[in-house]
Amino acid sequence: MTRLYLRLPVSKKEFMEKFGTTPEKVFPKQLQKLKEKGLIEIDDKEVRITKLGEVWKGNIAWEFCTNQAK
């Protein structure tokens, strides 16, 4: 998920191959919160940062830190 900090999309296929699950199952609250704020977009293939999210990329990355995951 730290790829978002670099403004790179997170491929759901690659995530599944690496972790055996989807980003939505691992980070449901974080993804929903960021999507509702318009900072990320999620479709069938990837999670990507929006133009608005580019300004807040550090905050977005922080949402996925282990201590922050709830």
PyMOL commands that place a pseudoatom at each C-alpha (Angstrom):
pseudoatom trace, name=CA, resn=MET, resi=1, chain=A, elem=C, hetatm=0, pos=[0.000, 0.000, 0.000]
pseudoatom trace, name=CA, resn=THR, resi=2, chain=A, elem=C, hetatm=0, pos=[3.016, 2.268, 0.333]
pseudoatom trace, name=CA, resn=ARG, resi=3, chain=A, elem=C, hetatm=0, pos=[3.045, 2.448, -3.470]
pseudoatom trace, name=CA, resn=LEU, resi=4, chain=A, elem=C, hetatm=0, pos=[0.292, 5.036, -3.083]
pseudoatom trace, name=CA, resn=TYR, resi=5, chain=A, elem=C, hetatm=0, pos=[2.825, 7.358, -1.448]
pseudoatom trace, name=CA, resn=LEU, resi=6, chain=A, elem=C, hetatm=0, pos=[4.800, 7.235, -4.683]
pseudoatom trace, name=CA, resn=ARG, resi=7, chain=A, elem=C, hetatm=0, pos=[1.566, 7.858, -6.625]
pseudoatom trace, name=CA, resn=LEU, resi=8, chain=A, elem=C, hetatm=0, pos=[1.725, 4.348, -8.058]
pseudoatom trace, name=CA, resn=PRO, resi=9, chain=A, elem=C, hetatm=0, pos=[-1.428, 2.227, -8.217]
pseudoatom trace, name=CA, resn=VAL, resi=10, chain=A, elem=C, hetatm=0, pos=[-1.729, -0.923, -6.139]
pseudoatom trace, name=CA, resn=SER, resi=11, chain=A, elem=C, hetatm=0, pos=[-2.625, -3.819, -8.422]
pseudoatom trace, name=CA, resn=LYS, resi=12, chain=A, elem=C, hetatm=0, pos=[-5.202, -6.092, -6.813]
pseudoatom trace, name=CA, resn=LYS, resi=13, chain=A, elem=C, hetatm=0, pos=[-3.829, -9.022, -8.822]
pseudoatom trace, name=CA, resn=GLU, resi=14, chain=A, elem=C, hetatm=0, pos=[-0.278, -8.469, -7.547]
pseudoatom trace, name=CA, resn=PHE, resi=15, chain=A, elem=C, hetatm=0, pos=[-1.550, -7.922, -3.987]
pseudoatom trace, name=CA, resn=MET, resi=16, chain=A, elem=C, hetatm=0, pos=[-3.460, -11.217, -4.176]
pseudoatom trace, name=CA, resn=GLU, resi=17, chain=A, elem=C, hetatm=0, pos=[-0.415, -13.062, -5.546]
pseudoatom trace, name=CA, resn=LYS, resi=18, chain=A, elem=C, hetatm=0, pos=[1.826, -11.688, -2.813]
pseudoatom trace, name=CA, resn=PHE, resi=19, chain=A, elem=C, hetatm=0, pos=[-0.513, -11.820, 0.208]
pseudoatom trace, name=CA, resn=GLY, resi=20, chain=A, elem=C, hetatm=0, pos=[-3.255, -14.290, -0.774]
pseudoatom trace, name=CA, resn=THR, resi=21, chain=A, elem=C, hetatm=0, pos=[-6.046, -11.788, -0.150]
pseudoatom trace, name=CA, resn=THR, resi=22, chain=A, elem=C, hetatm=0, pos=[-7.358, -8.447, -1.370]
pseudoatom trace, name=CA, resn=PRO, resi=23, chain=A, elem=C, hetatm=0, pos=[-6.545, -4.959, -0.083]
pseudoatom trace, name=CA, resn=GLU, resi=24, chain=A, elem=C, hetatm=0, pos=[-10.223, -4.542, 0.851]
pseudoatom trace, name=CA, resn=LYS, resi=25, chain=A, elem=C, hetatm=0, pos=[-10.069, -7.516, 3.201]
pseudoatom trace, name=CA, resn=VAL, resi=26, chain=A, elem=C, hetatm=0, pos=[-6.854, -6.358, 4.873]
pseudoatom trace, name=CA, resn=PHE, resi=27, chain=A, elem=C, hetatm=0, pos=[-7.636, -2.628, 5.112]
pseudoatom trace, name=CA, resn=PRO, resi=28, chain=A, elem=C, hetatm=0, pos=[-11.442, -2.247, 4.872]
pseudoatom trace, name=CA, resn=LYS, resi=29, chain=A, elem=C, hetatm=0, pos=[-11.817, 0.744, 7.198]
pseudoatom trace, name=CA, resn=GLN, resi=30, chain=A, elem=C, hetatm=0, pos=[-8.802, 2.607, 5.862]
pseudoatom trace, name=CA, resn=LEU, resi=31, chain=A, elem=C, hetatm=0, pos=[-9.804, 2.184, 2.224]
pseudoatom trace, name=CA, resn=GLN, resi=32, chain=A, elem=C, hetatm=0, pos=[-13.416, 3.158, 2.868]
pseudoatom trace, name=CA, resn=LYS, resi=33, chain=A, elem=C, hetatm=0, pos=[-12.367, 6.269, 4.805]
pseudoatom trace, name=CA, resn=LEU, resi=34, chain=A, elem=C, hetatm=0, pos=[-9.924, 7.398, 2.093]
pseudoatom trace, name=CA, resn=LYS, resi=35, chain=A, elem=C, hetatm=0, pos=[-12.424, 6.676, -0.679]
pseudoatom trace, name=CA, resn=GLU, resi=36, chain=A, elem=C, hetatm=0, pos=[-15.161, 8.671, 1.076]
pseudoatom trace, name=CA, resn=LYS, resi=37, chain=A, elem=C, hetatm=0, pos=[-12.774, 11.621, 1.362]
pseudoatom trace, name=CA, resn=GLY, resi=38, chain=A, elem=C, hetatm=0, pos=[-12.014, 11.409, -2.364]
pseudoatom trace, name=CA, resn=LEU, resi=39, chain=A, elem=C, hetatm=0, pos=[-8.340, 10.639, -1.804]
pseudoatom trace, name=CA, resn=ILE, resi=40, chain=A, elem=C, hetatm=0, pos=[-8.282, 7.252, -3.535]
pseudoatom trace, name=CA, resn=GLU, resi=41, chain=A, elem=C, hetatm=0, pos=[-10.227, 5.417, -6.227]
pseudoatom trace, name=CA, resn=ILE, resi=42, chain=A, elem=C, hetatm=0, pos=[-10.875, 1.694, -6.205]
pseudoatom trace, name=CA, resn=ASP, resi=43, chain=A, elem=C, hetatm=0, pos=[-11.997, -0.439, -9.124]
pseudoatom trace, name=CA, resn=ASP, resi=44, chain=A, elem=C, hetatm=0, pos=[-11.820, -4.119, -10.052]
pseudoatom trace, name=CA, resn=LYS, resi=45, chain=A, elem=C, hetatm=0, pos=[-8.134, -3.943, -10.967]
pseudoatom trace, name=CA, resn=GLU, resi=46, chain=A, elem=C, hetatm=0, pos=[-6.428, -1.461, -8.660]
pseudoatom trace, name=CA, resn=VAL, resi=47, chain=A, elem=C, hetatm=0, pos=[-6.362, 1.090, -5.875]
pseudoatom trace, name=CA, resn=ARG, resi=48, chain=A, elem=C, hetatm=0, pos=[-4.990, 4.447, -6.976]
pseudoatom trace, name=CA, resn=ILE, resi=49, chain=A, elem=C, hetatm=0, pos=[-4.522, 7.895, -5.535]
pseudoatom trace, name=CA, resn=THR, resi=50, chain=A, elem=C, hetatm=0, pos=[-6.677, 10.747, -6.878]
pseudoatom trace, name=CA, resn=LYS, resi=51, chain=A, elem=C, hetatm=0, pos=[-5.494, 14.195, -7.859]
pseudoatom trace, name=CA, resn=LEU, resi=52, chain=A, elem=C, hetatm=0, pos=[-6.749, 15.462, -4.473]
pseudoatom trace, name=CA, resn=GLY, resi=53, chain=A, elem=C, hetatm=0, pos=[-4.969, 12.550, -2.787]
pseudoatom trace, name=CA, resn=GLU, resi=54, chain=A, elem=C, hetatm=0, pos=[-1.624, 13.606, -4.265]
pseudoatom trace, name=CA, resn=VAL, resi=55, chain=A, elem=C, hetatm=0, pos=[-1.561, 16.526, -1.841]
pseudoatom trace, name=CA, resn=TRP, resi=56, chain=A, elem=C, hetatm=0, pos=[-2.201, 14.198, 1.107]
pseudoatom trace, name=CA, resn=LYS, resi=57, chain=A, elem=C, hetatm=0, pos=[-0.049, 11.216, 0.050]
pseudoatom trace, name=CA, resn=GLY, resi=58, chain=A, elem=C, hetatm=0, pos=[1.891, 11.201, 3.336]
pseudoatom trace, name=CA, resn=ASN, resi=59, chain=A, elem=C, hetatm=0, pos=[-1.319, 11.059, 5.336]
pseudoatom trace, name=CA, resn=ILE, resi=60, chain=A, elem=C, hetatm=0, pos=[-2.659, 8.340, 3.058]
pseudoatom trace, name=CA, resn=ALA, resi=61, chain=A, elem=C, hetatm=0, pos=[0.440, 6.187, 3.574]
pseudoatom trace, name=CA, resn=TRP, resi=62, chain=A, elem=C, hetatm=0, pos=[0.150, 6.695, 7.347]
pseudoatom trace, name=CA, resn=GLU, resi=63, chain=A, elem=C, hetatm=0, pos=[-3.322, 5.107, 7.300]
pseudoatom trace, name=CA, resn=PHE, resi=64, chain=A, elem=C, hetatm=0, pos=[-1.703, 1.775, 6.445]
pseudoatom trace, name=CA, resn=CYS, resi=65, chain=A, elem=C, hetatm=0, pos=[0.948, 1.775, 9.196]
pseudoatom trace, name=CA, resn=THR, resi=66, chain=A, elem=C, hetatm=0, pos=[0.668, -1.207, 11.519]
pseudoatom trace, name=CA, resn=ASN, resi=67, chain=A, elem=C, hetatm=0, pos=[0.026, 0.925, 14.604]
pseudoatom trace, name=CA, resn=GLN, resi=68, chain=A, elem=C, hetatm=0, pos=[-2.774, 2.753, 12.811]
pseudoatom trace, name=CA, resn=ALA, resi=69, chain=A, elem=C, hetatm=0, pos=[-4.558, -0.363, 11.478]
pseudoatom trace, name=CA, resn=LYS, resi=70, chain=A, elem=C, hetatm=0, pos=[-7.610, -1.013, 13.617]
for i in range(1, 70): cmd.bond("trace and resi %d" % i, "trace and resi %d" % (i + 1))
show_as sticks, trace
zoom trace
